[in-house]
Amino acid sequence: MRFFRVISLVLATGFGLGYSPIASGTTGSLPGVALAWILWSLIPSPIHQIFLALFLVLAAVPICSYAESFYHMKDDRRIVADEYLTFPVCVIGLPIIEHPLLLAVAFVTCRGFDILKPWPAYQSQRLPRGWGIVADDVFASLYSLAINHVIWRMWSSMNPVF
């Protein structure tokens, strides 16, 4: 049981990045960039990326639920699994392996939408336990995904070599 608790908290805090005194959510998102890079290099098919991203989102819910009950606080700032496990959603179908700059763009857009929390992201935080912790990040990631595809289409149309 102790092993489960330790592993859950290590995952929930983004391997300790959630303890960052400054911008723990932004710092805690960084493993998501590496995760997307590694997974999308192994799984280039957008259809498979969708299913893998859905799996990561669903895996984040119990991890965040456990951490919330451990810290006794709704969406404690140390909980960042929602940030990094939803990040791959931002880059589904994008050629991030060939164009790593897209990862930086996705990071900025995702963090922006997570901070702004446009409808229905803000309202979704009211969902119980891990669902509320993860839902707003899913919406932020979906908004980011849409914008990232627009940016990629515009950029690639201006640079036909790509």
Rosetta blueprint (number, residue, H / E / L):
1 M L
2 R H
3 F H
4 F H
5 R H
6 V H
7 I H
8 S H
9 L H
10 V H
11 L H
12 A H
13 T L
14 G L
15 F L
16 G L
17 L H
18 G H
19 Y H
20 S L
21 P L
22 I L
23 A L
24 S H
25 G H
26 T H
27 T H
28 G H
29 S H
30 L H
31 P H
32 G H
33 V H
34 A H
35 L H
36 A H
37 W H
38 I H
39 L H
40 W H
41 S H
42 L H
43 I L
44 P L
45 S L
46 P H
47 I H
48 H H
49 Q H
50 I H
51 F H
52 L H
53 A H
54 L H
55 F H
56 L H
57 V H
58 L H
59 A H
60 A H
61 V H
62 P H
63 I H
64 C H
65 S H
66 Y H
67 A H
68 E H
69 S H
70 F H
71 Y H
72 H L
73 M L
74 K L
75 D L
76 D L
77 R L
78 R L
79 I L
80 V L
81 A H
82 D H
83 E H
84 Y H
85 L H
86 T H
87 F H
88 P H
89 V H
90 C H
91 V H
92 I L
93 G L
94 L L
95 P L
96 I L
97 I L
98 E L
99 H L
100 P L
101 L H
102 L H
103 L H
104 A H
105 V H
106 A H
107 F H
108 V H
109 T H
110 C H
111 R H
112 G H
113 F H
114 D H
115 I H
116 L H
117 K L
118 P L
119 W L
120 P L
121 A H
122 Y H
123 Q H
124 S H
125 Q L
126 R L
127 L L
128 P L
129 R H
130 G H
131 W H
132 G H
133 I H
134 V H
135 A H
136 D H
137 D H
138 V H
139 F H
140 A H
141 S H
142 L H
143 Y H
144 S H
145 L H
146 A H
147 I H
148 N H
149 H H
150 V H
151 I H
152 W H
153 R H
154 M H
155 W H
156 S H
157 S H
158 M H
159 N L
160 P L
161 V L
162 F L
